[in-house]
Amino acid sequence: MATAIIGGLLREGTVLADGTAVTAADLIGSAKTEATRQAKATQFGIAVTADNREVAAVADVLVLAVKPQFFPEVTTEIRGAVNENTLVISIAAGLTLERIAALFGRDENTMRLIRCMPNTPALVNAGCTAVCPGTGATEDDEALCLALMESFGHAIVIPERLMDAASAVAGSSPAFVFMFIEALADGAVEAGMPRAQAYEFAAAAVAGSAQLVLETGRHPGDLKDMVCSPGGTTIEGVKALEQRGFRAAAMEAVGACVAKAKAL
């Protein structure tokens, strides 16, 4: 996700409140391995370091692209280096604003903190990011965060009580969609289509269907009905999916993700 964020910022030339555009010279990143550091330095032309504290000390905006299980370790390492005026943006699933602030030894009501949940389509500039500003974040902080996250796709502000649901329906669901694309392609292969062509058809159909929902604003059920001719092939396929609990399985998958996020 750090790669997606950096790539989006530089690709889109994100403009900040003072009218300046983000450049590689404005960015510094840290990573655990030398291979990762050198790869990102070469790819983006940014400064890199092995020292998380160095990044924390100089950053005006600190993006913590850290997995939840490593978050306590990293915050313990850097909290003494983070300036109290630094805007901190977390993309760790399941960690509440209150808990993040506590890990920094700070008060959520005064810390400039925003919680975000981007997803992997950000890698191709088609991300969807949930944004939840903490009570200590200013309107300017929220606007800046939105500009950063919109550099690689959609960004939607939501209350924190919805973050676990957003994590599931946007953050985790690409895995479910990839499984659906694979299954569609398998069906086409069974019907005689070459596999590479089957993946292309399936992926393009899913991408186009999603775009149709977003651009028309119509209910997905209405769009589904448009495809289902009376007595036709599509309604037979819909029936087969319903007989096997397609929608219930999708709902249960989202519920499982939400439950796991709450347990982190």
C-alpha positions in Angstrom: 0.0 0.0 0.0 2.9 2.4 0.6 4.0 1.7 -3.0 0.5 2.5 -4.2 0.3 5.8 -2.2 3.7 7.0 -3.3 3.0 6.1 -6.9 -0.4 7.9 -6.8 1.1 11.0 -5.3 3.8 11.2 -7.9 1.8 10.1 -10.9 -1.0 12.6 -10.3 1.2 15.4 -9.1 -1.0 16.0 -6.1 -1.4 19.7 -5.3 -1.3 20.7 -1.6 -3.1 23.6 0.0 -0.3 26.0 -0.6 -0.6 25.3 -4.4 2.6 23.3 -4.7 2.7 19.8 -6.2 4.1 16.8 -4.4 7.5 15.7 -5.9 9.9 12.9 -5.1 12.0 15.4 -3.2 9.1 15.8 -0.7 9.1 12.1 0.2 11.1 9.9 2.4 10.4 6.3 3.3 11.7 3.6 5.5 11.6 -0.2 5.0 13.1 -3.1 6.9 15.1 -4.6 4.1 17.9 -3.1 1.9 16.3 -4.7 -1.2 13.0 -3.0 -0.6 14.7 0.4 0.1 16.8 0.3 -3.0 13.9 -0.9 -5.2 11.7 2.0 -4.1 14.5 4.5 -4.4 15.1 3.4 -7.9 11.4 3.2 -8.8 10.4 6.6 -7.4 13.5 8.6 -6.9 12.7 9.2 -3.2 14.9 9.3 -0.2 15.0 6.1 1.8 16.3 5.0 5.2 16.5 2.0 7.5 15.7 4.2 10.5 12.0 4.6 11.2 12.8 7.4 13.7 14.5 9.4 11.0 11.3 9.5 8.9 9.1 10.2 12.0 11.3 13.1 13.0 11.3 15.0 9.7 7.8 14.2 8.4 5.0 16.8 8.3 2.7 14.0 7.3 3.6 10.5 8.6 1.9 7.6 6.8 2.1 4.4 8.9 1.8 1.6 6.3 2.3 -1.0 9.0 0.5 -4.3 9.6 -1.6 -4.4 12.8 0.5 -7.0 14.5 3.7 -4.8 14.1 2.0 -1.6 15.0 2.9 -1.6 18.7 6.5 -2.3 18.0 6.8 0.5 15.4 4.9 3.1 17.5 7.1 2.3 20.5 10.1 2.9 18.4 9.1 6.2 16.8 6.7 7.9 19.3 9.5 10.0 20.9 10.5 11.3 17.5 7.1 12.3 16.2 6.4 16.1 16.5 3.1 16.9 18.2 2.1 18.9 15.1 2.7 16.0 12.7 -0.3 14.7 10.9 -0.3 10.9 11.4 -2.2 8.7 8.9 -2.7 5.1 9.8 -3.7 2.4 7.3 -3.7 -0.5 9.8 -6.9 -2.6 9.8 -8.7 -2.9 13.1 -6.8 -0.4 15.2 -9.1 2.4 16.5 -8.1 6.0 16.7 -8.2 5.8 20.5 -5.9 2.8 20.5 -3.4 4.4 18.0 -3.3 7.6 20.0 -2.7 5.5 23.2 0.2 3.7 21.5 1.8 7.1 20.9 1.1 8.1 24.5 -1.2 10.8 23.3 -4.8 12.0 23.6 -7.0 11.2 20.7 -8.8 14.5 21.1 -5.6 16.5 20.6 -3.5 14.3 18.3 -3.7 15.1 14.6 -4.6 11.6 13.6 -6.6 10.1 10.6 -7.4 6.5 10.1 -7.6 5.2 6.5 -8.3 1.9 4.8 -7.2 1.8 1.1 -7.3 -1.3 -1.0 -5.0 -3.1 -3.5 -6.6 -1.7 -6.7 -4.8 1.5 -5.6 -1.9 -0.1 -7.4 -3.6 0.7 -10.7 -5.0 4.0 -9.7 -8.5 2.5 -9.0 -8.4 2.3 -5.2 -11.3 2.9 -2.8 -10.2 4.4 0.5 -12.3 4.9 3.7 -11.1 8.0 5.6 -11.9 8.6 9.3 -10.5 11.8 10.8 -9.9 11.8 14.6 -11.4 14.5 16.7 -7.9 16.2 17.0 -7.6 16.4 13.2 -8.4 19.8 11.5 -10.5 20.4 8.4 -7.2 21.2 6.6 -5.9 17.8 7.8 -8.9 16.1 6.4 -8.7 17.9 3.0 -5.0 17.1 2.8 -5.6 13.4 3.5 -8.4 13.3 0.9 -6.1 14.8 -1.7 -3.5 12.2 -0.9 -5.9 9.2 -1.0 -7.7 10.5 -4.1 -4.4 10.5 -6.0 -4.9 6.8 -6.5 -8.7 6.4 -6.7 -11.9 7.2 -4.6 -11.8 8.4 -1.0 -14.9 8.4 1.2 -15.1 10.0 4.7 -17.0 7.8 7.1 -17.5 7.7 10.9 -15.2 5.3 12.8 -18.1 2.9 13.7 -18.2 2.0 10.0 -14.5 1.4 9.5 -14.6 -2.4 10.1 -17.4 -2.7 7.5 -15.4 -0.5 5.1 -12.4 -2.7 5.6 -14.4 -5.7 4.6 -16.4 -4.4 1.7 -13.5 -2.4 0.2 -10.3 -3.6 1.7 -10.9 -7.4 1.7 -13.4 -7.8 -1.1 -10.8 -7.5 -4.0 -9.7 -11.0 -2.9 -13.3 -12.2 -3.2 -13.6 -10.5 -6.6 -10.4 -12.2 -7.8 -11.9 -15.5 -6.8 -15.1 -14.7 -8.7 -13.1 -13.8 -11.8 -11.1 -17.0 -11.5 -14.3 -19.0 -11.2 -15.9 -17.3 -14.2 -12.9 -18.1 -16.2 -12.9 -21.7 -15.1 -16.5 -22.0 -16.3 -15.5 -20.5 -19.7 -12.5 -22.9 -19.9 -14.9 -25.8 -19.2 -17.0 -24.6 -22.1 -14.0 -24.7 -24.4 -12.4 -21.2 -24.2 -8.6 -20.8 -23.9 -7.7 -19.8 -20.3 -5.9 -16.5 -21.2 -8.9 -15.4 -23.2 -11.3 -16.5 -20.4 -9.5 -14.4 -17.8 -9.6 -11.4 -20.1 -13.3 -11.7 -20.7 -14.1 -12.3 -17.1 -12.0 -9.5 -15.8 -13.2 -7.0 -18.4 -16.9 -7.9 -17.6 -16.4 -7.4 -13.9 -14.6 -4.1 -14.3 -17.3 -2.9 -16.7 -20.1 -4.0 -14.5 -18.6 -2.1 -11.5 -18.1 1.0 -13.7 -21.8 0.8 -14.7 -22.9 0.8 -11.1 -20.7 3.8 -10.2 -21.5 5.9 -13.3 -25.3 5.3 -13.4 -26.0 5.3 -9.7 -28.7 2.7 -10.3 -29.4 -0.1 -7.9 -27.4 -3.2 -8.7 -30.6 -5.2 -8.7 -32.1 -3.0 -11.4 -28.9 -3.5 -13.5 -29.1 -7.2 -12.9 -32.7 -7.2 -14.2 -31.6 -5.4 -17.4 -29.4 -8.4 -18.3 -32.0 -11.1 -17.4 -34.3 -11.6 -20.4 -37.4 -13.7 -19.7 -36.6 -17.4 -20.2 -33.1 -16.5 -21.2 -29.6 -17.8 -20.4 -28.7 -15.2 -17.7 -31.7 -15.9 -15.5 -30.7 -19.6 -15.5 -27.3 -18.7 -14.3 -28.8 -16.4 -11.6 -30.9 -19.3 -10.5 -27.9 -21.6 -10.2 -26.1 -19.0 -8.1 -29.0 -18.6 -5.8 -29.5 -22.3 -5.4 -25.9 -22.5 -4.0 -26.2 -19.5 -1.7 -24.2 -17.0 -3.7 -25.4 -13.9 -2.0 -25.5 -15.4 1.5 -21.9 -16.6 1.1 -20.8 -13.1 0.1 -22.6 -11.6 3.1 -21.1 -14.1 5.4 -17.6 -13.4 4.0 -18.0 -9.7 4.8 -19.3 -10.5 8.3 -16.3 -12.8 8.9 -13.9 -9.9 7.9 -15.7 -7.5 10.2 -15.5 -10.0 13.1 -11.8 -10.5 12.6 -11.1 -6.7 12.4 -12.8 -6.2 15.7 -10.6 -8.9 17.2 -7.3 -7.4 16.1 
